């Protein structure tokens, strides 16, 4: 009889322990889920809110405190980065503005010198100075456009016919293609391809890619789109190599060709593409440059 009572007591105690452990396990799982969900939310949102738990488990609370400490450090680093990035954008804008005034003066003096008597050597040097001044002016303008493009802005999303935008942009480059003796090849789907994008940003992206292609091209250019909406711009560019192509989207990186140096066009294109959740990459095969642009939304 006593043995039976002891067994019943032991069983009851074990049952209570199992129930208690089960409840504790459920509460810990709930706390872990809260940490996971709140942590993901804090990373997605621009907020300095911390993680709060319903659990009072010591180990779980210590974990939450450690994560909150790291979140504070991350938020502080983000604020410093944003502040530094804003200062850089402001500096770039101011520098590009400041450069315009002396450049205008230089152009004025060059025009005056061209009207004066000059030897063949002087004429040669003046031509070189004018050429480099034109390049400096072009880079200054691109620097200014870049500072405007990467300023804080939110895309104005709407339904856009991507094929139509490509056709319109290519048409706007008609005279440029003629001057460069380029006959572009265009291969687009017969049916419209719609994406939710900012129309002005998409136009800027395509224009920058085409403008870059004209700088590099050895006399040809093509644009095509597959059934998934992936757009490929390509042209022969024997003056490039895989190393320089890998850096085409870098800020302020330039590649000197026999005619021109690339500016900030592709860097702007990448920034705007990623702002609209798209992707852009460059490839180089058999002396041919490929720029692949894709939007999935």
C-alpha positions in Angstrom: 0.0 0.0 0.0 2.8 2.4 1.0 4.6 1.5 -2.2 1.6 2.4 -4.3 1.3 5.7 -2.5 4.9 6.5 -3.1 4.6 5.7 -6.8 1.6 7.9 -7.1 3.4 10.7 -5.4 6.5 10.3 -7.5 4.3 10.1 -10.7 2.5 13.3 -9.6 5.7 15.1 -9.0 7.1 14.0 -12.3 3.9 15.1 -14.0 4.1 18.5 -12.4 7.8 18.8 -13.4 7.0 17.8 -17.0 4.1 20.3 -17.1 6.3 23.0 -15.6 9.1 22.3 -18.0 6.7 22.2 -20.9 5.2 25.6 -19.9 8.8 27.0 -19.5 9.8 25.7 -22.9 6.7 27.2 -24.5 7.4 30.6 -22.8 11.1 30.4 -24.0 10.0 29.6 -27.5 7.6 32.5 -27.4 10.4 34.8 -26.1 12.8 33.6 -28.9 10.0 34.3 -31.5 9.6 37.8 -30.0 13.3 38.4 -30.3 13.4 37.2 -33.9 10.4 39.2 -35.0 11.4 42.4 -33.2 15.0 42.1 -34.3 14.0 41.8 -38.0 11.6 44.8 -37.5 14.3 46.9 -36.0 16.7 46.2 -38.9 14.0 47.0 -41.5 12.8 50.2 -39.8 14.7 53.5 -39.3 14.2 53.5 -35.6 16.2 53.4 -32.4 13.6 51.3 -30.5 14.9 48.3 -28.6 13.7 44.7 -28.1 11.1 44.2 -25.3 10.1 40.8 -24.0 7.2 39.3 -22.0 9.5 36.6 -20.6 11.4 37.1 -17.3 13.8 34.2 -17.9 17.2 35.3 -16.9 19.1 33.8 -19.8 16.6 35.1 -22.4 16.7 38.6 -20.8 20.5 38.6 -21.0 20.3 37.6 -24.6 17.9 40.5 -25.3 20.1 42.9 -23.4 23.1 41.9 -25.5 21.2 42.3 -28.8 19.9 45.7 -27.6 23.5 46.8 -26.9 24.5 45.8 -30.5 21.4 47.5 -31.9 22.4 50.8 -30.2 25.9 50.5 -31.7 24.4 49.7 -35.1 22.0 52.7 -34.9 24.8 55.0 -33.9 27.0 53.8 -36.8 24.1 54.3 -39.2 23.5 57.9 -38.0 27.2 58.7 -38.4 27.2 57.1 -41.9 24.2 59.1 -42.9 25.6 62.3 -41.6 28.9 61.7 -43.4 27.1 60.7 -46.6 25.1 63.9 -46.4 28.2 66.0 -45.8 29.8 64.4 -48.8 26.9 65.1 -51.1 26.8 68.7 -49.9 30.5 69.0 -50.5 30.2 67.5 -54.0 27.4 69.9 -54.9 29.4 72.9 -53.6 32.6 71.9 -55.4 30.8 71.4 -58.7 29.2 74.9 -58.2 32.5 76.5 -57.4 34.2 74.9 -60.4 31.7 76.4 -62.8 32.8 80.0 -62.3 36.5 79.6 -63.1 35.7 77.3 -66.0 33.5 80.0 -67.5 36.4 82.5 -67.1 38.8 80.0 -68.7 36.5 79.6 -71.7 36.2 83.4 -72.1 40.0 83.8 -72.1 40.4 80.9 -74.6 37.9 82.6 -76.9 39.9 85.8 -76.7 43.2 84.0 -77.4 41.7 82.3 -80.5 41.1 85.7 -82.0 44.7 86.7 -81.6 47.6 86.0 -83.9 49.2 82.8 -83.0 51.9 80.5 -84.3 51.3 76.9 -85.2 52.7 75.8 -81.9 50.5 78.2 -79.9 47.5 77.0 -81.9 48.4 73.4 -81.1 48.7 74.1 -77.3 45.5 76.2 -77.3 43.7 73.3 -78.9 45.0 70.9 -76.2 43.9 73.3 -73.4 40.5 73.7 -74.9 40.1 69.9 -75.2 41.1 69.3 -71.6 38.8 72.2 -70.4 35.9 70.6 -72.3 36.6 67.3 -70.5 36.8 69.1 -67.1 33.5 70.9 -67.8 31.9 67.6 -68.7 33.1 65.9 -65.6 32.0 68.9 -63.4 28.5 68.7 -64.9 28.3 64.9 -64.2 29.5 65.5 -60.7 26.7 68.0 -60.2 24.1 65.7 -61.7 25.4 62.9 -59.5 25.0 65.0 -56.3 21.4 65.7 -57.3 20.6 62.1 -58.2 21.8 60.7 -54.9 20.1 63.3 -52.8 17.3 62.0 -50.6 14.4 61.1 -52.9 11.6 58.6 -53.0 10.6 56.9 -56.2 7.2 57.8 -57.6 6.1 54.3 -58.5 3.6 53.7 -61.3 2.9 51.1 -64.0 5.5 51.6 -66.8 5.7 49.9 -70.2 9.5 49.2 -70.2 9.6 48.4 -74.0 8.1 51.8 -74.8 10.5 53.6 -72.5 13.5 51.9 -74.3 12.1 52.9 -77.7 11.6 56.5 -76.6 15.1 56.8 -75.1 16.7 55.2 -78.2 14.8 57.7 -80.4 16.1 60.6 -78.3 19.7 59.4 -79.1 19.1 59.3 -82.9 21.4 62.3 -83.7 24.1 61.0 -81.3 24.1 57.6 -83.0 24.3 59.3 -86.4 27.3 61.5 -85.3 29.0 58.4 -84.0 28.2 56.3 -87.1 26.4 53.7 -85.0 23.3 51.9 -86.3 21.7 50.4 -83.2 20.1 47.0 -83.2 17.0 46.7 -81.1 15.2 43.5 -80.2 12.2 43.8 -77.9 9.2 41.6 -77.1 6.2 42.2 -79.4 3.9 42.5 -76.3 4.4 45.2 -73.7 6.4 44.4 -70.5 5.0 46.3 -67.5 6.9 47.0 -64.3 6.1 49.2 -61.2 8.8 51.8 -61.5 9.5 55.5 -61.4 9.2 56.6 -65.0 11.7 59.5 -64.8 14.3 57.3 -63.0 14.0 54.5 -65.5 14.5 57.0 -68.3 17.6 58.4 -66.6 19.0 54.9 -66.1 18.5 53.9 -69.8 19.9 57.2 -71.0 23.0 56.9 -68.8 23.6 53.3 -70.1 23.2 54.3 -73.7 25.4 57.4 -73.3 28.1 55.2 -71.7 27.8 52.8 -74.6 28.4 55.5 -77.1 31.6 56.6 -75.3 33.0 53.0 -75.4 31.6 51.6 -78.6 33.8 50.7 -81.5 31.0 51.3 -83.9 28.1 49.2 -82.8 25.4 49.0 -80.2 22.5 46.7 -79.4 19.7 46.4 -76.9 17.5 43.4 -76.3 15.0 42.1 -73.8 14.1 38.5 -73.0 10.7 37.1 -72.0 11.6 37.6 -68.3 12.0 41.4 -68.8 15.8 41.3 -68.5 17.4 44.0 -70.6 20.9 43.6 -72.2 22.8 46.5 -73.6 26.0 45.6 -75.5 28.7 47.0 -77.7 32.2 46.1 -78.9 34.8 47.9 -76.7 38.3 46.7 -77.4 39.9 49.4 -75.1 38.4 47.9 -72.0 39.4 44.9 -69.9 37.8 42.8 -67.2 39.4 44.8 -64.4 38.1 48.2 -65.5 34.6 46.7 -66.3 34.4 45.4 -62.8 34.8 48.9 -61.5 32.4 50.7 -63.9 29.7 51.2 -61.3 32.2 52.5 -58.6 31.8 56.1 -57.5 34.2 58.5 -59.4 36.0 55.7 -61.1 37.0 56.6 -64.7 38.4 54.7 -67.5 40.5 56.6 -70.1 39.7 55.5 -73.7 41.1 56.9 -76.9 38.2 59.4 -77.1 36.7 60.0 -73.6 36.8 59.1 -70.0 33.7 57.6 -68.4 32.1 59.8 -65.8 29.4 59.1 -63.2 26.7 57.9 -65.5 26.8 54.2 -64.5 27.2 54.9 -60.9 24.0 57.0 -61.0 22.3 54.2 -63.0 23.2 51.7 -60.3 22.0 53.9 -57.5 18.6 54.6 -59.2 18.2 50.9 -60.1 18.7 49.7 -56.6 16.4 52.5 -55.3 13.7 50.8 -57.3 14.7 47.3 -56.1 16.2 46.3 -59.4 19.6 44.9 -60.4 22.3 46.0 -62.8 25.7 44.3 -63.6 28.4 44.5 -66.2 30.1 41.7 -68.1 33.0 41.6 -70.6 33.5 38.8 -73.1 35.4 38.6 -76.4 36.0 42.4 -76.4 32.3 43.1 -75.9 30.8 45.0 -73.0 27.4 43.9 -71.6 25.3 45.9 -69.2 22.4 43.7 -67.9 19.4 45.5 -66.3 16.5 43.7 -64.6 13.4 44.7 -62.6 11.2 41.9 -61.2 8.4 44.0 -59.7 
